[in-house]
């Protein structure tokens, strides 16, 4: 299997990109959460084995992409959505299957709405339909007890790789994710971060840039405009974005399929990779789904 790591320039910025599979295979564009490593290697490899070209990339101010000032971003959520569309065009191969995880799922929703001709399918993992901050009254917010435990955990020395990895492992345990997997990913993120500046390291690990990002205008009310086959994936045990957020997205997008992972929290666990990959590979084939049913 071909696996290539590179950078591409779009919209006057540079994006860190990693491609799995053959260049002429149908494109699955994976929008990262904090970085491209939000998407497990095993899932990318499984998509490539299924005949797709899986391309994951770092958003601005993360990984190998252009880093300016994560504490005061001058771009908006819509700029990030435009980056996804421009990258899909640059990679070629016709309309792409767009997938976003976490905050990347917010980017993916806006990209599908603002650039409908660029994308042929949409997968949204562990996300919600409103910007960072307080949710709408009908949507469940972060679990209070979990957030209290997270905020009580002291920040690490961001220049210390091992301290950062331990911090990530402790946070994963609080969230219900695999701490060993989180530790390994955090170390890889640390290694890929361009420079030891604390603000940059924190942005890569925690995605703090999104709390400062201009996410207007709202897009939730526009979700019924999405006409491409859509898969909504969410962990039943997610305490950060409780599963009611996924249910609301699936109800709003016509024909969306809701896949609830019974044993998952915020991350895609290794045990769920095959199930998620199969659902993505078959998206749009046969019946579209029930639009917000109970899932599995």
N, C-alpha and C positions, 0 to 999 in steps of 0.2 A: 504494500500500500504506500502510495506517495504521500509524504508529509513535508510541507515546506513552510518555513517561518520567514517573513519578510516585512517590509513596510510599503504602504501605498500612499500617494498624495491625492487628496480630494478636498474640495472646498478650502483650498489654501492652508490645509493642515496635514499632518502626517499621522497615519493610523497604523498601529502594530497589528499584523495579520498573520494567522496560521491556518493553512489549508490542509485538509485530509481528503485523499481520494483523487480521482482523475479530473483534469481540467475541463474535459468535455462532458462530465456528468452533470445532471441537474443540480443547481446551486441551492444549498441550505445555508443562509446567512445567520450566524449566531451572535446576537448582541449581548455583550458581557454585562455582568452586574457591576461589581467593583472593577474587575478586569476580565479578560477573556477566560481566565482560569475558573470563573464561575461555572463554566461548562466542562464537565468531566472528560478527561482524555478518552475514557472507555466509551462514552456516548458518541463522541466525534468519530471514533474508530468504527463503532457499530453502524453509524449512518453511512460512512464510506463503504463499509462492507456490503451495505444494502443498495449500493449503486448511486450514491449521492456524492457531491463534492461539498463537504462540510467546512465552512470557513468561519472561524471565530475571531473576534477582534476586540481590541481595547478601545474604550471610549476615550474622549479627550481627558487630559489630566490623569491618565492611568496607564500603567504598563509601559509599552514602547511607543505610545501615541504622544502627540504634542502635549507637553506640560508647560503651562504658563503660571497661573496663580490659583491653585485650588481653593484658597480662602476667599477669593473675589472673582469668580468666573464672569467673563464678559459675554458668554454665549447663553443660549436658552435651550430648553427641552426640544423646541422645534428645530434648532440648529443641529442637535444630535440626531434627530429624525432625518433631517436632510443629509447628514453624513452617511446614514445607513443606505439611503436611496442612491446617493452618488457612488458609494462603494459597490453596491449591487450592480450598477451600470458599468463601473470600471472593470469588475470581474467578468462580466459578460455571461452569455448563456441563457438569455431570455429572462422572463419574470422569475424571481427567486422566492423560495419558501423562507419567510422571515421568522426568526424565533428570538424571544427576549426572556431573560430570567431576572427576577427581582426588579431593581430600578431599570434594567435593560428592557423589562417587559413594558414599562411605561413608555420608553423610547419607541418600542416596536408598535404599540398601539397608535401613537401619533404618526409614525412613519406610514403605517397602513392606511390611515385616514388622509394624510396630506399627499401621499404619493401612491395612489391606488394602482396605477398601471405598472408599477415596478415590481409588485409582489403577487404571487399566485396562491399563497397559503400563509397562515399565521399560526404560530404556537406561542402561548403565553404561559410562563412557569413561575409560580410563587410570587405573583404580583397583584396589583390592584388598579382600579380605574381612576384614582385621584392622586394628586401630587403629594410628595412628602409633606408631612405636617398633619394636623387634625383631619380625620376623614369625614365624609358626609354622615349625617345622623343615622342613616339606615345601614351603614357599614360597620363591621366590628373593628375596633382599634387594637393596637398592640396589647397583649396581655400585661396587665399592670404589675403583677408579681414578678413576671419574667423581666420586664424592663427595669424594675427596681433592683433586681439582682445584677443585671448587666451594668447599670450605672454605678452600683456600689463597688464594682470590680475596678481597682486602680489602673490607670493607663500605664502602658509599659514605657521603657526608654526606646523610642522609635528608632534609635541608631543601633540597637542591640538585636541582631537577627533572632537569637534564641529566645529573648524576652518577648519579642513580637509573636513568635510562633507559639509560645506558651500562653500568651494572652488570647490568641485566636482559639486555641484548644479549650481554654476555660470558657470562653464565650459560646463555643459550639455545644459544650456540655449543658450549659444553661438553656440554650435554645432547643436542645433535643437532637442535635446533629452528632455525627461521629467525630469525637475530639482528635483522634489520630489522623483522620483524613484532613481535618481543618488545619492541624499543625503543619502537615506536609504542604498543603496549598499555600498557607501563609508564608512559609519559608521560600517557596517558589516565587510568590508575589514580591517578597522582599528582594530577592535576587534580580528581578526584572524591573524594579523601580529605579528610575534614572536619578540617582543621588540620594544622600542620607537626610536631606532636610526634613524635619519632623512633620511639617504640614503636608509634604508630598507623600511621605510614608503613610501617614494617617489616612489621607485621601485614598490611597491605593488599597489599604486594608479595610477601611470602614465605609468608603464611599461618602465621606462627609461633604464633598463638593455638592452633592445633590440637595442637601439641606439649605444651600445658599443659591440654588439655581432658580432662575425665573421660569416657572412652569405654567404660565398663563399663555393663552386662554385655556379654560377647562376643555376636556375632550370626552368626558364620560357620556354626556348627552348625545354625542355623535357616534357612539359605538354601533347603533343600528345601521349606520351607513356602510359598515364593513361587509362586503359581499363575498369575500374569498373563504374557502374552507378554513375553519378555525378550531384549534385544539387548545383547551385550557387545562393545565396540569397544576395540581396543588397537593401539598402534603396535609394529611388529616391532622397531624400533630403540630402544624405550623403555629407558633405562638407570636410571631412577629407580624405577619399578615394572616390572621385567622382565615379559615377556609371559606367563610361567608363572602369574602372579597372575590374569590374565584367564582362562586355561585352567581354573584351579581353580574360579573363579566359574561359568563356563559348564557345567562338569561337575556342579556342585552344584545349580543351578537347573533344574528339570524343563523340557525342551524349549527351553532357551536357545540362541540363535544366536550363534556367535562370529565376529566380523568383524575380521580382522587386517589392518591397513594396512601394506603392505610397506615403504613409504618414510617412515613417520611415526615420531616419537619420543614426547615427552610431550604435545605440543599437536596439535590438528587442523590440518593444513596446508591451505592454500588449494586445493591440488590434490586433496584428499580430501573437500572439502565436499559435492560432489554425491553421491558414493558413500555418505557417512554419512547425508545427508538422505534419500536414496532408501530406505535401509535402515530409517530411523526411520519414514518415511511408510508403508511397507508392512508394518511390524511387526504381527503378528497375522493377516495375510491369508495364506491358504493354509497350507502346511506350516509348523510352528513352528520347525523346524530339527533339528539332530542332537545337540544337547546337548554341546557341547565338541569338535566336529570341528575339522579343521585350519583352517577359515576360508579367507580369500582373501588 
